[in-house]
């Protein structure tokens, strides 16, 4: 069954929002919600509810709406607010103590052991444990480094896309990604050493 709703006229909707039209504000949130929730879910800091973070992003969007000049697509402008908000939350969290083998669940330790020993591939049912292990290692990085690795390696975004979302220049992204990967490699090697002792 075809969708009877016409596509959102973004320029008209923004004009109505600027005139304090509540219905237009609801339409704008409904239109942008899939984009914002996707960004939040891929960069969600620990102990933060995704709906709370989404609401904070929309609040920032509405309070800064006068700053939007149309130089970039509106969705890119909102994406930048969403990514920056996620980074701010990551920075606000207290740094975790050193990550140790003992911090791993039994399944995660098994997955890591399989990777280290190369005895066999990670079984499909251990994919979730591998996913959790990657996120535990990522959580040891600085927030900006986490963001770059998540977007570049996990979400497969291009350097240009990341630059558009974050506002960082492409050289900075490359340097940050290089340093973050080296830090991840060092963390992984430290885990290997603690497992062997």
Contact map, one row per residue, 1 for C-alpha under 8 A:
11100000000000000000000000000000000000000000000000000000000000000000000000000000000000000000000000000000000000000000000000000000000000000000000000000000000000000000000000000000000000000000000000000
11110000000000000000000000000000000000000000000000000000000000000000000000000000000000000000000000000000000000000000000000000000000000000000000000000000000000000000000000000000000000000000000000000
11111100000000000000000000000000000000000000000000000000000000000000000000000000000000000000000000000000000000000000000000000000000000000000000000000000000000000000000000000000000000000000000000000
01111100000000000000000000000000000000000000000000000000000000000000000000000000000000000000000000000000000000000000000000000000000000000000000000000000000000000000000000000000000000000000000000000
00111110000000000000000000000000000000000000000000000000000000000000000000000000000000000000000000000000000000000000000000000000000000000000000000000000000000000000000000000000000000000000000000000
00111111000000000000000000000000000000000000000000000000000000000000000000000000000000000000000000000000000000000000000000000000000000000000000000000000000000000000000000000000000000000000000000000
00001111100000000000000000000000000000000000000000000000000000000000000000000000000000000000000000000000000000000000000000000000000000000000000000000000000000000000000000000000000000000000000000000
00000111110010000000000000000010000000000000000000000000000000000000000000000000000000000000000000000000000000000000000000000000000000000000000000000000000000000000000000000000000000000000000000000
00000011111110000000000000000000000000000000000000000000000000000000000000000000000000000000000000000000000000000000000000000000000000000000000000000000000000000000000000000000000000000000000000000
00000001111111000000000000010000000000000000000000000000000000000000000000000000000000000000000000000000000000000000000000000000000000000000000000000000000000000000000000000000000000000000000000000
00000000111111100000000000000000000000000000000000000000000000000000000000000000000000000000000000000000000000000000000000000000000000000000000000000000000000000000000000000000000000000000000000000
00000000111111110000000000000000000000000000000000000000000000000000000000000000000000000000000000000000000000000000000000000000000000000000000000000000000000000000000000000000000000000000000000000
00000001111111111000000110110000000000000000000000000000000000000000000000000000000000000000000000000000000000000000000000000000000000000000000000000000000000000000000000000000000000000000000000000
00000000011111111100000100010000000000000000000000000000000000000000000000000000000000000000000000000000000000000000000000000000000000000000000000000000000000000000000000000000000000000000000000000
00000000001111111110000000000000000000000000000000000000000000000000000000000000000000000000000000000000000000000000000000000000000000000000000000000000000000000000000000000000000000000000000000000
00000000000111111111100110000000000000000000000000000000000000000000000000000000000000000000000000000000000000000000000000000000000000000000000000000000000000000000000000000000000000000000000000000
00000000000011111111110110000000000000000000000000000000000000000000000000000000000000000000000000000000000000000000000000000000000000000000000000000000000000000000000000000000000000000000000000000
00000000000001111111100000000000000000000000000000000000000000001100000000000000000000000000000000000000000000000000000000000000000000000000000000000000000000000000000000000000000000000000000000000
00000000000000111111100000000000000000000000000000000000000000000000000000000000000000000000000000000000000000000000000000000000000000000000000000000000000000000000000000000000000000000000000000000
00000000000000011111110010000000000000000000000000000000000000000000000000000000000000000000000000000000000000000000000000000000000000000000000000000000000000000000000000000000000000000000000000000
00000000000000011111111110000000000000000000000000000000000000000000000000000000000000000000000000000000000000000000000000000000000000000000000000000000000000000000000000000000000000000000000000000
00000000000000001001111111000000000000000000000000000000000000000000000000000000000000000000000000000000000000000000000000000000000000000000000000000000000000000000000000000000000000000000000000000
00000000000000000000111111100000000000000000000000000000000000000000000000000000000000000000000000000000000000000000000000000000000000000000000000000000000000000000000000000000000000000000000000000
00000000000011011000111111110000000000000000000000000000000000000000000000000000000000000000000000000000000000000000000000000000000000000000000000000000000000000000000000000000000000000000000000000
00000000000010011001111111111000000000000000000000000000000000000000000000000000000000000000000000000000000000000000000000000000000000000000000000000000000000000000000000000000000000000000000000000
00000000000000000000011111111100000000000000000000000000000000000000000000000000000000000000000000000000000000000000000000000000000000000000000000000000000000000000000000000000000000000000000000000
00000000000010000000001111111110000000000000000000000000000000000000000000000000000000000000000000000000000000000000000000000000000000000000000000000000000000000000000000000000000000000000000000000
00000000010011000000000111111111000000000000000000000000000000000000000000000000000000000000000000000000000000000000000000000000000000000000000000000000000000000000000000000000000000000000000000000
00000000000000000000000011111111100000000000000000000000010000000000000000000000000000000000000000000000000000000000000000000000000000000000000000000000000000000000000000000000000000000000000000000
00000000000000000000000001111111110000000000000000000000000000000000000000000000000000000000000000000000000000000000000000000000000000000000000000000000000000000000000000000000000000000000000000000
00000001000000000000000000111111110000000000000000000000000000000000000000000000000000000000000000000000000000000000000000000000000000000000000000000000000000000000000000000000000000000000000000000
00000000000000000000000000011111111100000000000000000000000000000000000000100000000000000000000000000000000000000000000000000000000000000000000000000000000000000000000000000000000000000000000000000
00000000000000000000000000001111111110000000000000000100000000000000000000000000000000000000000000000000000000000000000000000000000000000000000000000000000000000000000000000000000000000000000000000
00000000000000000000000000000111111111000000000000000000000000000000000000000000000000000000000000000000000000000000000000000000000000000000000000000000000000000000000000000000000000000000000000000
00000000000000000000000000000001111111100000000000000000000000000000000000100010000000000000000000000000000000000000000000000000000000000000000000000000000000000000000000000000000000000000000000000
00000000000000000000000000000001111111110000000000000100100000000000000000000110010000000000000000000000000000000000000000000000000000000000000000000000000000000000000000000000000000000000000000000
00000000000000000000000000000000111111111000000001100100000000000000000000000000000000000000000000000000000000000000000000000000000000000000000000000000000000000000000000000000000000000000000000000
00000000000000000000000000000000011111111100000000000000000000000000000000000000000000000000000000000000000000000000000000000000000000000000000000000000000000000000000000000000000000000000000000000
00000000000000000000000000000000001111111110000000000000000000000000000000000010011000000000000000000000000000000000000000000000000000000000000000000000000000000000000000000000000000000000000000000
00000000000000000000000000000000000111111111000001001100000000000000000000000000011001000000000000000000000000000000000000000000000000000000000000000000000000000000000000000000000000000000000000000
00000000000000000000000000000000000011111111000001000000000000000000000000000000000000000000000000000000000000000000000000000000000000000000000000000000000000000000000000000000000000000000000000000
00000000000000000000000000000000000001111111000000000000000000000000000000000000000000000000000000000000000000000000000000000000000000000000000000000100000000000000000000000000000000000000000000000
00000000000000000000000000000000000000111111100000000000000000000000000000000000001001000000000000000000000000000000000000000000000000000000000000100100000000000000000000000000000000000000000000000
00000000000000000000000000000000000000011111110101000000000000000000000000000000000001000000000000000000000000000000000000000000000000000000000000000000000000000000000000000000000000000000000000000
00000000000000000000000000000000000000000011111100000000000000000000000000000000000001001100000000000000000000000000000000000000000000000000000000000000000000000000000000000000000000000000000000000
00000000000000000000000000000000000000000001111100000000000000000000000000000000000000000100000000000000000000000000000000000000000000000000000000000000000000000000000000000000000000000000000000000
00000000000000000000000000000000000000000000111110000000000000000000000000000000000000000000000000000000000000000000000000000000000000000000000000000000000000000000000000000000000000000000000000000
00000000000000000000000000000000000000000001111111011000000000000000000000000000000000000000000000000000000000000000000000000000000000000000000000000000000000000000000000000000000000000000000000000
00000000000000000000000000000000000000000000001111111000000000000000000000000000000000000000000000000000000000000000000000000000000000000000000000000000000000000000000000000000000000000000000000000
00000000000000000000000000000000000010011001000111111100000000000000000000000000000000000000000000000000000000000000000000000000000000000000000000000000000000000000000000000000000000000000000000000
00000000000000000000000000000000000010000000000011111110000000000000000000000000000000000000000000000000000000000000000000000000000000000000000000000000000000000000000000000000000000000000000000000
00000000000000000000000000000000000000000000000111111111000000000000000000000000000000000000000000000000000000000000000000000000000000000000000000000000000000000000000000000000000000000000000000000
00000000000000000000000000000000000000010000000111111111100000000000000000000000000011000000000000000000000000000000000000000000000000000000000000000000000000000000000000000000000000000000000000000
00000000000000000000000000000000100110010000000001111111110000000000000000000000010000000000000000000000000000000000000000000000000000000000000000000000000000000000000000000000000000000000000000000
00000000000000000000000000000000000000000000000000111111111000000000000000000000000000000000000000000000000000000000000000000000000000000000000000000000000000000000000000000000000000000000000000000
00000000000000000000000000000000000000000000000000011111111100000000000000000000000000000000000000000000000000000000000000000000000000000000000000000000000000000000000000000000000000000000000000000
00000000000000000000000000000000000100000000000000001111111110000000000000000000110010000000000000000000000000000000000000000000000000000000000000000000000000000000000000000000000000000000000000000
00000000000000000000000000001000000000000000000000000111111111000000000000000000000000000000000000000000000000000000000000000000000000000000000000000000000000000000000000000000000000000000000000000
00000000000000000000000000000000000000000000000000000011111111100000000000000000000000000000000000000000000000000000000000000000000000000000000000000000000000000000000000000000000000000000000000000
00000000000000000000000000000000000000000000000000000001111111110000000000000000100000000000000000000000000000000000000000000000000000000000000000000000000000000000000000000000000000000000000000000
00000000000000000000000000000000000000000000000000000000111111111000000000000100100000000000000000000000000000000000000000000000000000000000000000000000000000000000000000000000000000000000000000000
00000000000000000000000000000000000000000000000000000000011111111000000000000000000000000000000000000000000000000000000000000000000000000000000000000000000000000000000000000000000000000000000000000
00000000000000000000000000000000000000000000000000000000001111111100000000000000000000000000000000000000000000000000000000000000000000000000000000000000000000000000000000000000000000000000000000000
00000000000000000000000000000000000000000000000000000000000111111111000000000000000000000000000000000000000000000000000000000000000000000000000000000000000000000000000000000000000000000000000000000
00000000000000000100000000000000000000000000000000000000000011111111000000000000000000000000000000000000000000000000000000000000000000000000000000000000000000000000000000000000000000000000000000000
00000000000000000100000000000000000000000000000000000000000000111111100000000000000000000000000000000000000000000000000000000000000000000000000000000000000000000000000000000000000000000000000000000
00000000000000000000000000000000000000000000000000000000000000011111100000000000000000000000000000000000000000000000000000000000000000000000000000000000000000000000000000000000000000000000000000000
00000000000000000000000000000000000000000000000000000000000000011111111001001000000000000000000000000000000000000000000000000000000000000000000000000000000000000000000000000000000000000000000000000
00000000000000000000000000000000000000000000000000000000000000000111111000000000000000000000000000000000000000000000000000000000000000000000000000000000000000000000000000000000000000000000000000000
00000000000000000000000000000000000000000000000000000000000000000001111111000000000000000000000000000000000000000000000000000000000000000000000000000000000000000000000000000000000000000000000000000
00000000000000000000000000000000000000000000000000000000000000000001111110000000000000000000000000000000000000000000000000000000000000000000000000000000000000000000000000000000000000000000000000000
00000000000000000000000000000000000000000000000000000000000000000000011111011000000000000000000000000000000000000000000000000000000000000000000000000000000000000000000000000000000000000000000000000
00000000000000000000000000000000000000000000000000000000000000000000011111111000000000000000000000000000000000000000000000000000000000000000000000000000000000000000000000000000000000000000000000000
00000000000000000000000000000000000000000000000000000000000000000001010111111100000000000000000000000000000000000000000000000000000000000000000000000000000000000000000000000000000000000000000000000
00000000000000000000000000000001001000000000000000000000000000000000000011111110000000000000000000000000000000000000000000000000000000000000000000000000000000000000000000000000000000000000000000000
00000000000000000000000000000000000000000000000000000000000000000000000111111111000000000000000000000000000000000000000000000000000000000000000000000000000000000001100000000000000000000000000000000
00000000000000000000000000000000000000000000000000000000000000000001000111111111100000000000000000000000000000000000000000000000000000000000000000000000000000000000100000000000000000000000000000000
00000000000000000000000000000000000100000000000000000000000010000000000001111111110000000000000000000000000000000000000000000000000000000000000000000000000000000000000000000000000000000000000000000
00000000000000000000000000000000001100100000000000000000000000000000000000111111111000000000000000000000000000000000000000000000000000000000000000000000000000000000100000000000000000000000000000000
00000000000000000000000000000000000000000000000000000000000000000000000000011111111100000000000000000000000000000000000000000000000000000000000000000000000000000001111000000000000000000000000000000
00000000000000000000000000000000000000000000000000000000100110000000000000001111111110000000000000000000000000000000000000000000000000000000000000000000000000000000000000000000000000000000000000000
00000000000000000000000000000000000100110000000000000100100000000000000000000111111111000000000000000000000000000000000000000000000000000000000000000000000000000000000000000000000000000000000000000
00000000000000000000000000000000000000110010000000000000000000000000000000000011111111100000000000000000000000000000000000000000000000000000000000000000000000000000110000000000000000000000000000000
00000000000000000000000000000000000000000000000000000000000000000000000000000001111111110000000000000000000000000000000000000000000000000000000000000000000000000000010000000000000000000000000000000
00000000000000000000000000000000000000000000000000001000100000000000000000000000111111111000000000000000000000000000000000000000000000000000000000000000000000000000000000000000000000000000000000000
00000000000000000000000000000000000000010011100000001000000000000000000000000000011111111100000000000000000000000000000000000000000000000000000000000000000000000000000000000000000000000000000000000
00000000000000000000000000000000000000000000000000000000000000000000000000000000001111111110000000000000000000000000000000000000000000000000001100100000000000000000000000000000000000000000000000000
00000000000000000000000000000000000000000000000000000000000000000000000000000000000111111111000000000000000000000000000000000000000000000000000000000000000000000000000000000000000000000000000000000
00000000000000000000000000000000000000000000100000000000000000000000000000000000000011111111100000000000000000000000000000000000000000000000000000000000000000000000000000000000000000000000000000000
00000000000000000000000000000000000000000000110000000000000000000000000000000000000001111111100000000000000000000000000000000000000000000000001000000000000000000000000000000000000000000000000000000
00000000000000000000000000000000000000000000000000000000000000000000000000000000000000111111110000000000000000000000000000000000000000000000011000000000000000000000000000000000000000000000000000000
00000000000000000000000000000000000000000000000000000000000000000000000000000000000000011111110000000000000000000000000000000000000000000000000000000000000000000000000000000000000000000000000000000
00000000000000000000000000000000000000000000000000000000000000000000000000000000000000001111111000000000000000000000000000000000000000000000000000000000000000000000000000000000000000000000000000000
00000000000000000000000000000000000000000000000000000000000000000000000000000000000000000011111100000000000000000000000000000000000000000000000000000000000000000000000000000000000000000000000000000
00000000000000000000000000000000000000000000000000000000000000000000000000000000000000000000111110000000000000000000000000000000000000000001000000000000000000000000000000000000000000000000000000000
00000000000000000000000000000000000000000000000000000000000000000000000000000000000000000000011111100000000000000000000000000000000000000001000000000000000000000000000000000000000000000000000000000
00000000000000000000000000000000000000000000000000000000000000000000000000000000000000000000001111100000000000000000000000000000000000000000000000000000000000000000000000000000000000000000000000000
00000000000000000000000000000000000000000000000000000000000000000000000000000000000000000000000111110000000000000000000000000000000000000000000000000000000000000000000000000000000000000000000000000
00000000000000000000000000000000000000000000000000000000000000000000000000000000000000000000000111111010000000000000000000000000000000001001000000000000000000000000000000000000000000000010001000000
00000000000000000000000000000000000000000000000000000000000000000000000000000000000000000000000001111111000000000000000000000000000000000000000000000000000000000000000000000000000000000000001001000
00000000000000000000000000000000000000000000000000000000000000000000000000000000000000000000000000111111000010000000000000000000000000000000000000000000000000000000000000000000000000000000001001100
00000000000000000000000000000000000000000000000000000000000000000000000000000000000000000000000000011111100000000000000000000000000000000000000000000000000000000000000000000000000000000000000000000
00000000000000000000000000000000000000000000000000000000000000000000000000000000000000000000000000111111100000000000000000000000000000000000000000000000000000000000000000000000000000000000000000000
00000000000000000000000000000000000000000000000000000000000000000000000000000000000000000000000000011111111110000000000000000000000010000000000000000000000000000000000000000000000000000000000000000
00000000000000000000000000000000000000000000000000000000000000000000000000000000000000000000000000000111111110000000000000000000000000000000000000000000000000000000000000000000000000000000000000000
00000000000000000000000000000000000000000000000000000000000000000000000000000000000000000000000000000001111111000000000000000000000000000000000000000000000000000000000000000000000000000000000000000
00000000000000000000000000000000000000000000000000000000000000000000000000000000000000000000000000000001111111100000000000000100100000000000000000000000000000000000000000000000000000000000000000000
00000000000000000000000000000000000000000000000000000000000000000000000000000000000000000000000000000001111111110000000000000000110110000000000000000000000000000000000000000000000000000000000000000
00000000000000000000000000000000000000000000000000000000000000000000000000000000000000000000000000001001111111111000000000000000000000000000000000000000000000000000000000000000000000000000000000000
00000000000000000000000000000000000000000000000000000000000000000000000000000000000000000000000000000000011111111100000000000000000000000000000000000000000000000000000000000000000000000000000000000
00000000000000000000000000000000000000000000000000000000000000000000000000000000000000000000000000000000001111111110000001000100110000000000000000000000000000000000000000000000000000000000000000000
00000000000000000000000000000000000000000000000000000000000000000000000000000000000000000000000000000000000111111111000000000000010000000000000000000000000000000000000000000000000000000000000000000
00000000000000000000000000000000000000000000000000000000000000000000000000000000000000000000000000000000000011111111100000000000000000000000000000000000000000000000000000000000000000000000000000000
00000000000000000000000000000000000000000000000000000000000000000000000000000000000000000000000000000000000001111111111111000000000000000000000000000000000000000000000000000000000000000000000000000
00000000000000000000000000000000000000000000000000000000000000000000000000000000000000000000000000000000000000111111111111000000000000000000000000000000000000000000000000000000000000000000000000000
00000000000000000000000000000000000000000000000000000000000000000000000000000000000000000000000000000000000000011111110000000000000000000000000000000000000000000000000000000000000000000000000100000
00000000000000000000000000000000000000000000000000000000000000000000000000000000000000000000000000000000000000001111111000000000000000000000000000000000000000000000000000000000000000000000000000000
00000000000000000000000000000000000000000000000000000000000000000000000000000000000000000000000000000000000000000111111110000000000000000000000000000000000000000000000000000000000000000000000000000
00000000000000000000000000000000000000000000000000000000000000000000000000000000000000000000000000000000000000000110111110000000000000000000000000000000000000000000000000000000000000000000000000000
00000000000000000000000000000000000000000000000000000000000000000000000000000000000000000000000000000000000000000110011111000000000000000000000000000000000000000000000000000000000000000000000000000
00000000000000000000000000000000000000000000000000000000000000000000000000000000000000000000000000000000000000000110011111100000000000000000000000000000000000000000000000000000000000000000000000000
00000000000000000000000000000000000000000000000000000000000000000000000000000000000000000000000000000000000000100110000111110110000000000000000000000000000000000000000000000000000000000000000000000
00000000000000000000000000000000000000000000000000000000000000000000000000000000000000000000000000000000000000000000000011111110000000000000000000000000000000000000000000000000000000000000000000000
00000000000000000000000000000000000000000000000000000000000000000000000000000000000000000000000000000000000000000000000001111110000000000000000000000000000000000000000000000000000000000000000000000
00000000000000000000000000000000000000000000000000000000000000000000000000000000000000000000000000000000000000000000000000111111000000000000000000000000000000000000000000000000000000000000000000000
00000000000000000000000000000000000000000000000000000000000000000000000000000000000000000000000000000000001000100000000001111111110000000000000000000000000000000000000000000000000000000000000000000
00000000000000000000000000000000000000000000000000000000000000000000000000000000000000000000000000000000000000000000000001111111111000000000000000000000000000000000000000000000000000000000000000000
00000000000000000000000000000000000000000000000000000000000000000000000000000000000000000000000000000000000000000000000000001111111100000000000000000000000000000000000000000000000000000000000000000
00000000000000000000000000000000000000000000000000000000000000000000000000000000000000000000000000000000001100100000000000000111111110000000000000000000000000000000000000000000000000000000000000000
00000000000000000000000000000000000000000000000000000000000000000000000000000000000000000000000000000000000100110000000000000111111111000000000000000000000000000000000000000000000000000000000000000
00000000000000000000000000000000000000000000000000000000000000000000000000000000000000000000000000000000000000000000000000000011111111100000000000000000000000000000000000000000000000000000000000000
00000000000000000000000000000000000000000000000000000000000000000000000000000000000000000000000000000000000100000000000000000001111111110000000000000000000000000000000000000000000000000000000000000
00000000000000000000000000000000000000000000000000000000000000000000000000000000000000000000000000000001000100000000000000000000111111111000000000000000000000000000000000000000000000000000000000000
00000000000000000000000000000000000000000000000000000000000000000000000000000000000000000000000000000000000000000000000000000000011111111100000000000000000000000000000000000000000000000000000000000
00000000000000000000000000000000000000000000000000000000000000000000000000000000000000000000000000000000000000000000000000000000001111111110000000000000000000000000000000000000000000000000000000000
00000000000000000000000000000000000000000000000000000000000000000000000000000000000000000000000000000000000000000000000000000000000111111111000000000000000000000000000000000000000000000000000000000
00000000000000000000000000000000000000000000000000000000000000000000000000000000000000000000000000100000000000000000000000000000000011111111100000000000000000000000000000000000000000010011000000000
00000000000000000000000000000000000000000000000000000000000000000000000000000000000000000000000000000000000000000000000000000000000001111111100001000000000000000000000000000000000000010000000000000
00000000000000000000000000000000000000000000000000000000000000000000000000000000000000000000000000000000000000000000000000000000000000111111110001000000000000000000000000000000000000000000000000000
00000000000000000000000000000000000000000000000000000000000000000000000000000000000000000000001100100000000000000000000000000000000000011111110000000000000000000000000000000000000000000000000000000
00000000000000000000000000000000000000000000000000000000000000000000000000000000000000000000000000000000000000000000000000000000000000001111111011000000000000000000000000000000000100110000000000000
00000000000000000000000000000000000000000000000000000000000000000000000000000000000000000010000000000000000000000000000000000000000000000011111111000000000000000000000000000000000000000000000000000
00000000000000000000000000000000000000000000000000000000000000000000000000000000000000100110000000000000000000000000000000000000000000000000111111100000000000000000000000000000000000000000000000000
00000000000000000000000000000000000000000000000000000000000000000000000000000000000000100000000000000000000000000000000000000000000000000000011111110000000000000000000000000000000000000000000000000
00000000000000000000000000000000000000000000000000000000000000000000000000000000000000000000000000000000000000000000000000000000000000000000111111111000000000000000000000000001100100000000000000000
00000000000000000000000000000000000000000000000000000000000000000000000000000000000000000000000000000000000000000000000000000000000000000110111111111100000000000000000000000000000100000000000000000
00000000000000000000000000000000000000000010000000000000000000000000000000000000000000100000000000000000000000000000000000000000000000000000001111111110000000000000000000000000000000000000000000000
00000000000000000000000000000000000000000000000000000000000000000000000000000000000000000000000000000000000000000000000000000000000000000000000111111111000000000100000000001001100000000000000000000
00000000000000000000000000000000000000000000000000000000000000000000000000000000000000000000000000000000000000000000000000000000000000000000000011111111110000000000000000000000100110000000000000000
00000000000000000000000000000000000000000110000000000000000000000000000000000000000000000000000000000000000000000000000000000000000000000000000001111111111000000000000000000000000000000000000000000
00000000000000000000000000000000000000000000000000000000000000000000000000000000000000000000000000000000000000000000000000000000000000000000000000111111111110000100000000000000000000000000000000000
00000000000000000000000000000000000000000000000000000000000000000000000000000000000000000000000000000000000000000000000000000000000000000000000000011111111111100100000000000000100000000000000000000
00000000000000000000000000000000000000000000000000000000000000000000000000000000000000000000000000000000000000000000000000000000000000000000000000001111111110000000000000000000000000000000000000000
00000000000000000000000000000000000000000000000000000000000000000000000000000000000000000000000000000000000000000000000000000000000000000000000000001111111100000000000000000000000000000000000000000
00000000000000000000000000000000000000000000000000000000000000000000000000000000000000000000000000000000000000000000000000000000000000000000000000000111111110000000000000000000000000000000000000000
00000000000000000000000000000000000000000000000000000000000000000000000000000000000000000000000000000000000000000000000000000000000000000000000000000011111111000000000000000000000000000000000000000
00000000000000000000000000000000000000000000000000000000000000000000000000000000000000000000000000000000000000000000000000000000000000000000000000000011101111101100000000000000000000000000000000000
00000000000000000000000000000000000000000000000000000000000000000000000000000000000000000000000000000000000000000000000000000000000000000000000000000001000111111100000000000000000000000000000000000
00000000000000000000000000000000000000000000000000000000000000000000000000000000000000000000000000000000000000000000000000000000000000000000000000000001000011111110000001001100000000000000000000000
00000000000000000000000000000000000000000000000000000000000000000000000000000000000000000000000000000000000000000000000000000000000000000000000000000000000001111111000001000000000000000000000000000
00000000000000000000000000000000000000000000000000000000000000000000000000000000000000000000000000000000000000000000000000000000000000000000000000000000000011111111100000000000000000000000000000000
00000000000000000000000000000000000000000000000000000000000000000000000000000000000000000000000000000000000000000000000000000000000000000000000000010011000011111111111100001000000000000000000000000
00000000000000000000000000000000000000000000000000000000000000000000000000000000000000000000000000000000000000000000000000000000000000000000000000000000000000111111111111001000000000000000000000000
00000000000000000000000000000000000000000000000000000000000000000000000000010001000000000000000000000000000000000000000000000000000000000000000000000000000000011111111100000000000000000000000000000
00000000000000000000000000000000000000000000000000000000000000000000000000011011001000000000000000000000000000000000000000000000000000000000000000000000000000001111111000000000000000000000000000000
00000000000000000000000000000000000000000000000000000000000000000000000000000001001100000000000000000000000000000000000000000000000000000000000000000000000000000111111100000000000000000000000000000
00000000000000000000000000000000000000000000000000000000000000000000000000000001000000000000000000000000000000000000000000000000000000000000000000000000000000000111111110000000000000000000000000000
00000000000000000000000000000000000000000000000000000000000000000000000000000000000000000000000000000000000000000000000000000000000000000000000000000000000000000111011111011000000000000000000000000
00000000000000000000000000000000000000000000000000000000000000000000000000000000000000000000000000000000000000000000000000000000000000000000000000000000000000000010001111111000000000000000000000000
00000000000000000000000000000000000000000000000000000000000000000000000000000000000000000000000000000000000000000000000000000000000000000000000000000000000000110010000111111100000000000000000000000
00000000000000000000000000000000000000000000000000000000000000000000000000000000000000000000000000000000000000000000000000000000000000000000000000000000000000000000000011111110000000000000000000000
00000000000000000000000000000000000000000000000000000000000000000000000000000000000000000000000000000000000000000000000000000000000000000000000000000000000000000000000111111111000000000000000000000
00000000000000000000000000000000000000000000000000000000000000000000000000000000000000000000000000000000000000000000000000000000000000000000000000010000000000100110000111111111100000000000000000000
00000000000000000000000000000000000000000000000000000000000000000000000000000000000000000000000000000000000000000000000000000000000000000000000000000000000000100000000001111111110000000000000000000
00000000000000000000000000000000000000000000000000000000000000000000000000000000000000000000000000000000000000000000000000000000000000000000000000000000000000000000000000111111111000000000000000000
00000000000000000000000000000000000000000000000000000000000000000000000000000000000000000000000000000000000000000000000000000000000000000000000010010000000000000000000000011111111100000000000000000
00000000000000000000000000000000000000000000000000000000000000000000000000000000000000000000000000000000000000000000000000000000000000000000000010011001000000000000000000001111111110000000000000000
00000000000000000000000000000000000000000000000000000000000000000000000000000000000000000000000000000000000000000000000000000000000000000000000000000000000000000000000000000111111111000000000000000
00000000000000000000000000000000000000000000000000000000000000000000000000000000000000000000000000000000000000000000000000000000000000000000000000000000000000000000000000000011111111100000000000000
00000000000000000000000000000000000000000000000000000000000000000000000000000000000000000000000000000000000000000000000000000000000000000000100011001000000000000000000000000001111111110000000000000
00000000000000000000000000000000000000000000000000000000000000000000000000000000000000000000000000000000000000000000000000000000000000000000000000001000000000000000000000000000111111111000000000000
00000000000000000000000000000000000000000000000000000000000000000000000000000000000000000000000000000000000000000000000000000000000000000000000000000000000000000000000000000000011111111100000000000
00000000000000000000000000000000000000000000000000000000000000000000000000000000000000000000000000000000000000000000000000000000000000000000100000000000000000000000000000000000001111111110000000000
00000000000000000000000000000000000000000000000000000000000000000000000000000000000000000000000000000000000000000000000000000000000000001100100000000000000000000000000000000000000111111111000000000
00000000000000000000000000000000000000000000000000000000000000000000000000000000000000000000000000000000000000000000000000000000000000000000000000000000000000000000000000000000000011111111100000000
00000000000000000000000000000000000000000000000000000000000000000000000000000000000000000000000000000000000000000000000000000000000000000000000000000000000000000000000000000000000001111111110000000
00000000000000000000000000000000000000000000000000000000000000000000000000000000000000000000000000100000000000000000000000000000000000001000000000000000000000000000000000000000000000111111111000000
00000000000000000000000000000000000000000000000000000000000000000000000000000000000000000000000000000000000000000000000000000000000000001000000000000000000000000000000000000000000000011111111100000
00000000000000000000000000000000000000000000000000000000000000000000000000000000000000000000000000000000000000000000000000000000000000000000000000000000000000000000000000000000000000001111111110000
00000000000000000000000000000000000000000000000000000000000000000000000000000000000000000000000000000000000000000000000000000000000000000000000000000000000000000000000000000000000000000111111111000
00000000000000000000000000000000000000000000000000000000000000000000000000000000000000000000000000111000000000000000000000000000000000000000000000000000000000000000000000000000000000000011111111100
00000000000000000000000000000000000000000000000000000000000000000000000000000000000000000000000000000000000000000001000000000000000000000000000000000000000000000000000000000000000000000001111111110
00000000000000000000000000000000000000000000000000000000000000000000000000000000000000000000000000000000000000000000000000000000000000000000000000000000000000000000000000000000000000000000111111111
00000000000000000000000000000000000000000000000000000000000000000000000000000000000000000000000000011000000000000000000000000000000000000000000000000000000000000000000000000000000000000000011111111
00000000000000000000000000000000000000000000000000000000000000000000000000000000000000000000000000001000000000000000000000000000000000000000000000000000000000000000000000000000000000000000001111111
00000000000000000000000000000000000000000000000000000000000000000000000000000000000000000000000000000000000000000000000000000000000000000000000000000000000000000000000000000000000000000000000111111
00000000000000000000000000000000000000000000000000000000000000000000000000000000000000000000000000000000000000000000000000000000000000000000000000000000000000000000000000000000000000000000000011111
